[in-house]
Amino acid sequence: MLTIGCSDLLDQRPQGEWIQGDESGGGSFQSDVFTLYAKMRGFNVTGGTTALAVHCFRSEDAEKGSTASDGAAHGKMYDDFEYIATNGLIAGYWTGNYELIILANKVIADIEQSEKEQGSLSDGDRINKSEAHFFRAFAFFNLVRAFGDVPKIDFKVNKAEDANIPKSPAAEIYALIDADLTAAEAHLPKTWPAVYTGRLTWGAARSLHAKTYMQRNDWANMYAVSTEVIKSGLYNLNTPYDKIFRESGENSSESVFELQCTATPSQPGSNEIGSQFAQVQGVRGAGEWNLGWGWHTPTQSLADAFEEGDPRKNETLLYFVKTGEDPNTIEPNKPWGERPVANASVVNKYYNKKAYTDPTMRATYTKSGHWYNIRLIRYADVVLMAAEAANETGKTGEAMEYLEMVRARARGGNAAVLPKVTTTDPAEMRKAIRHERRVELGMEFDRFYDLVRWGVALEVLHAAGKTNYQDKHALLPLPQAEVDKSNGVLKQNPNY
């Protein structure tokens, strides 16, 4: 599925919406697989405040935003680390990811049963099974990072009590993730025909595998896998940074895994074919500026982190004025020259420009931006993973070149900004790569988990004013409702 402005939209196959007789992508299990794509972009997994709170609010670069009273309990929970096991968003995150896992388990088990009965699998069903393995790995990766030890439900659930099992150690969850991604890599194609733009590929599975090694600080495997993706030649950094997050930049040459969202005249704001990703982050204003809820907003700490003249700053921060202020006091936001006006009561200074929608599309469909694709893995992330792993394995010169690939694209031909980092000192290079991850991937999904894996979360968050953070806050409490209904099988995380 391509962007809605394309004339051939009706020739695309919506992910999450089954079209009768659609077998060309391969396999009789494709209906369930398309449902996995729909669940992946769901509110509690990637598309809404739930995922943004768990992944993003806890870093020093993002905060809840909106007004002080709107979702105040969630601000305390995630911005201020006042964890409460009954918080609704962690319950949604847990449930959303396990729903994805349980459907993936069903697809895997049903395909394996079909193979037993038929004696073989079609190429299409082999791909369908690989997609299910990827989705299960993705959801377990979400859960193990957020909660640590979790129940390893890797079987078909026929009745609810089947899933009432104790937690497995995080190491066992990662072993399952490794096995799932290895299985996915074996059969996912490297590319798809345009009719299936956005479907999972070998590169997506391999890149997610690199991210899981990154979270474990497994430098050798992280290096091997990320450089393999680079050497495949499937992706590049040719898309200008100011185009990546615009509708015209969807599914660009650096898109490794991007969730496809769309709108149509009959479904202009539907979660069946789109998501609320842009809506929950849109400008909280009135009239033409009622673009959304105004959640997940950049902090001044992030704004101050960009080097002088870094063009990425203005592609990460969306500038606005409040009701009653003169719009001419701010420069118009590129590329559409808009000066948004937010409610006077909002507490944030910026909005996330990486969720900023095209005004023409707003006028055509709704102001909610349901058509806006969710970028989950970009090639720049893969290149920076290679840079970090190279540096940590004694290949600082190679790390320098990978780092320069990202900075060269960011400077956009302006040699006066973002000079090449030429240090050969591993400690200095480490600092430079960590900085680059912050500014290149600002307001995306990994900053908090970067701080945790580097062992600097306490230091960095306290310096940024988030002084409630303690090491125990690296892991969330399990949803209390899940603990209670398990009748003692599921044990709450320590300290909660």
N, C-alpha and C positions, 0 to 999 in steps of 0.2 A: 504494500500500500504506500503510495507516494503522497506528497502534500496535496491539500485540497484544491489548490489553484491549478493543478495539472489537468489538462483536457482529457487524459485517459484514466481519470480516477475510477470510472465505472468498470474498467477492466481489471482493477486490483481486487485481491481477495482479502476482505477484512479479517483481521486476526481477532478471534473471539466470536465471530459470527459465521455459523456454518451455512454454506450454500448447497442446497440439495444437488446431488450429482457431481459435486466437486471432488474428483479423485486425481486430478492431474498432478497435484503435489505429492501424491504417493500415499497409499496405505488406507486401509479401512478404518483405522483408528484416528484419522486426522481430525474428526469432530472433537474428540476429547482433548487432543493436542491444542487445537485452536482455543478451547476453553482455558487451557493452562496459560496461554498468552493473555487472555482477558483477566484472569486472576492475578497474573503478574503485575499488571498495571492498575490493580485495584487500590482503593483508598488506603487500606491498611498495610499494603506491601511496598508500593512505590509512589502512588499517585496522590496521597493526601497528607494531612497534618500528622497522622500517625507515624509514617515513615520519616518525615522531616524532623519530627521531635526526637525520635530515637537516634537518627544518624547525625543530625546537624545542630540542633539547639544546644547540645552539650559541649560543643566546641567554643572557642573564644571568638570565632568568626561570624557566628549567627546567633540570633535570639528569636524568641517568639514573635515580637513585634505587635502589630495591631494596636488595640487600646489596652490600658492597664487591666480593665475588668474583663475583657474578652479572653476566655480561657485562662483566667488567672491561676487556677490550680495547675494547669499544664506548664505555665511559666515557672512556678515554684518547683515543680517536679524536675524539669529538664534544664532550665536556665540556672536555677539556684541549687540543684542537687538535693532537694528535699524529697527524697524518694518515698513513695507510698505504694505499697503492694496492691492497693485497690484502684490505682489510677486506670482510667478507661482506655487510654491510648496503649499502654503496655499489654492490656488484655486483647485489644484489637490487633496489635502487632503479632502477638503469639498465635492467636486464632487464624489470622490471615495467612501467615507462613505455614502453619500446619495444614490448613485447607489446601494449599498448593501442594504440599508434600503428600497428603492423602490421595489427591487426584492423580499425582504423578505415580504413586505406588500402584494405583488401580490400572493405569495405562501400561506400566511395565509388566505387572502380573498378567493382565489380559493378553498382551502380545506374546508373552512367554507361553501361556496356555495355548494360544493359537498356533504357535510354532510347534508345540508338542503334538497337537492334533493334526496339523497339516504336514508336518515333517520339514518345513522350511518357512522362510519369511520373504516377502517381497522387499525390494530395495526401499520402497516407500515406508513400509512398516518398520524396517530397520532404522530409518531416519526418525520416524515417529518415536520409537523407543529411545533413541539418543536424545531427542528433545526433552522427553520426560526425565531422563537422567540428569540433564542440565538443570531443569527447573527444580528438581529435588535438591541438587547440590546448592543451587542459589539460595533456596529457602533455609536449608540447614546452615549455610554460611551466615545468613542473617541472624539466625537463632543462636549459634555458638558464639558469635561476637557479642551479641547483646546480653546473653544470659549465662554463658559458660556451659556447664554440664546440662544437657537436656535429654528428654526421652528420644531414643533412636527408633522411631517408627518407620521401618524400612520394609513393610509388608502390607498387603492389601487388608484394609480394615472392613470387616463385614458387619460388625456391631460395635457400638460405642465403647463397651467395656474392653474390647480388644486393645484399645489404645491407652488404657490405664496401666502404664508400666513405669518403673523407676527411671530416674535419669541415668544416662551413660556418661562416662568421662569425656571431656572435650576431645581428647586424643582419639577416642573411638569415632566421634562425630567427624573429625577431620579425615580419618581413614575412610569413612563412607564417602565423604566429599571427593577424596582423591579417586576412589574407585568409580564413582558416578561420572566424574569429568573425564577420566581415561576412557570409559565406555562411550561417552558422547563424542570425544575427539576421534574415535575410531571410524565413525560412520557419518558424521555431519559433513555436508558439502562445504567446499571453500567459498563458493558463491551460489546464488540462486538466480533464476530468471527474474526479470523485473516484476512479473506478476506476483512474486513472493518476496518483494523487498521487505527487509526487516526480520525475516525468519532466521533462526539460529544457524550459525556456521561453525566450522572448525575453529576459526579465529576467535569467535566469541567464547567458545569452551576453553580454548587454550589460554586466552587472556584472563578469564575468570580463575583458571587454575593458578596463573601467576599471582593474582591478587590473594588467593588463599595462602600461597607460600609466603607472600609479603607479610600477611598478618602474623605468620608464625616466625618471621625473621629467618626463614630458610633461604639464605642468600644463594646457595649453589643452585637449588631448583628454581628459584625466582629468576636467576640469571639465565639458566638454560631455556626456560619456557618463554620468557619475554623476548629474548634475542631470536628465538625460533620464529616468533610472530613477526618480528621486524624483518628477518631475512626472507620471509615468505613473499614479500613484495605486494601483499594484498592491500595495504593501507599506505597513506602518506599524509603529510602535514601541509598540503598545498591549499587547503581551504583557509582563507584569511580568518583571523580570530573573530573579526566583527561580523562574520557571516555564519559561524558555527551554530549559534543559538537563535538565528532567525529562521522563519519558516522556509525561506529559500535555501537554507543550509541543511535542511533535514536529509538524513541518509547520505552525508557527504563522504568524501574519500577517507576521512578519519573516523567514520562511524563503525565501531566494532560491535556494539550491541545497543540498539535504540528501539524503544517500545513505540510501536506505531499507533497513533491516535488520529482520529479524523472527525469531521462533522459533515452533515449533508443537509439539504433544505428540509427534509422530513425529520432529521434527527440532529438539530443544531447544537444541542447541549446534552448529549447522551453518554452515560458511562458504559453503555453496551459497546460502543465503537470508539469512544474517546476516554478522557480522564479529567479529573479536577485539579491536576498538577498545576496548571497556570492559574486557575481560579483561586486556589487557596493562597497563592503568593501574589495575586494581583493587587494593584493600588486600591486601598480602602478609602474611597471617596464617594461623591454623590453625582447623580446625573451621568454625564459621559465618562466620569472617572470612577464610577462604581464598577471597577474591574474585578473585585474579589474581596478576600477576607484580610489580606495584608499580613499574613503570617510568613515566617521564615525570612527574616530581614538581616542584611549585613550590618555588622557592628563598626564602630569607629576604629577598633583595633584592626580589622581587616582593611579598612580604607587606608590606614596609615602604613600598612605592610608593603604596599606597592612601591617600587623604585620610582624615582622622579621620571616622569614622561612615559611610564609603562602604559601602552595603549589598552592593556587588559583591564585597567582600573575602570575606565568608562564603559567597558563591556560587561562588567560585573555589578556595578552600582547604578541603579536607576534613581536619578535625582528628581525631587519634587518640592513643591511648596505646600503649606497648609492653608485651609480656608481662611480668607481674610488677608493673606500675604500676596504681594505682587509677584505674579509669575515671571516677570522680567528680571527678577533678582537671581534667577538661575539660567545657565546655558540650556538651550533646548537639547533634549536627548536625541542622539542619532539612532537610527537613520531617518526617523520620520518627523523630527523637529518638534516633538511634543513636550509640553511642560505640564506634567500631571499635577492635579490639585487634590490632596488627601484631606480627610477630616481633621479638624483642629486637635482632636483628642488622641491621635495616634502617637505612640511613644518612640517610634523608630525614626532614624535619620535618612534611611535609604530603603529602596526595595530591591529585590533580586532581579537584575536585568536579564539573567539567564532564563527567566520565565515571562518575558515581556512579549506581548503579542502584536501582530500587525493590525493597525487600525482599519485597513480595508477588510480584513477577515472579520473583525469585530462587527463592522457595519453589515456584512453579508450574512453572518450567522448570529452569534450572541457575543456579549462582552466577556463571557466566561472562559474562552480559549480552550474548549474541550478538544480541539484539533491538534493541540501542541504536543509534539513528540517528546518523550522522556529519554534523554541521553544517559545511559547507564555506564557504558565503557567507551572511552575515547582512546584513539591511538596515542595521543599525547601522554595519557596515563601509562600506557604500555612502555613508551620510550623512557619515561621517568622511572618506571620500575627497573628497566634495564640499566639506567644510569646509577641508581642506588645500589643495585646488586653488584654491578661491576666495581663500584668503588669499595664496597664492603668485602670483595674477594680479591683485592689487590690490583685491580685494573683501572686505576684512577685516570689514566690517559684516555681509555675507552669511555669512561664515565663522562669525561669532559666533552667528548664529541656528541654523545647522546644528549647531554644537557644543552649543548649549543643548538642542536636540531630544534628544540622547543623554543629557546630564546630567539633564534633567528626568525622563526615564523611570527613570534609575538611582536618583534620590533617592526615588522611590516615594511622593511626596506629603509627605515630611518636609522642610519648608522650612529646617530647622536644619542640613542637611548639603548639601554640593556646591553652593555658591552659584554663581550665573550668572557666567560669565567675561565681563567688560565692557570689556576693554582694546581699544583701537583701534590699538595699536602692533603692526605685523606680526610683529616678532621675538618679542614676548611671546605673541601669539596662536599663532605656530608652536610655541612651547614648550608651550602649553596643549593644543594638538591632539595633539602627540606624546605627551604624558602620557595624554591620554584614550584614544588608540589602545592604549596599554600596558595600562591597567586595564580598559577595556571588552572588549578582545579577549584578555585574559590567558589563557595556556595553549592558545590556538588556534594557527594555523599560520604566522603572518607576522612575528613579532617580530624574528627574526634578519635577515630580508630587509629589514625596515624600517630597522634599524641600518645595514645595508650601503648602501641607497639614499640615506640621509641623510648618509652619509660620516662617521658617528660611531662605527662599530663598535669601532675600536681604543680610543678614549677611554672609551667606556661599558663595554666588556668588561674592560678593565684596571682601571677603578675598582671593578668588581664582583668582582675577584680572579681573573678569567680572563686572567692575564698572558701566557699562551703565544700568545694570538691575535696574528697579524700580518696585514697587508692581503692577503697571498697566500691566507689561509685563507677569504676570501670565496668562493672556488671550491674545490670538492673535486677531488682527483685522479680521473682516469678509472679505472675498474676495470682493474687490470693484466691480468687474464685476457682482457679485450676487446682491449686493445692487443696482447697477445702473439699471439692467434689471428688478428689482422688481417694478419699478415705484413708489417708496416711501413706499412700504409695509414693506420692510426689512430695519431696522435701524442699522447703523454702531455702533459698540461698542464704548463706551465713550473714549475720548482722541485720537481718530484716525480720 
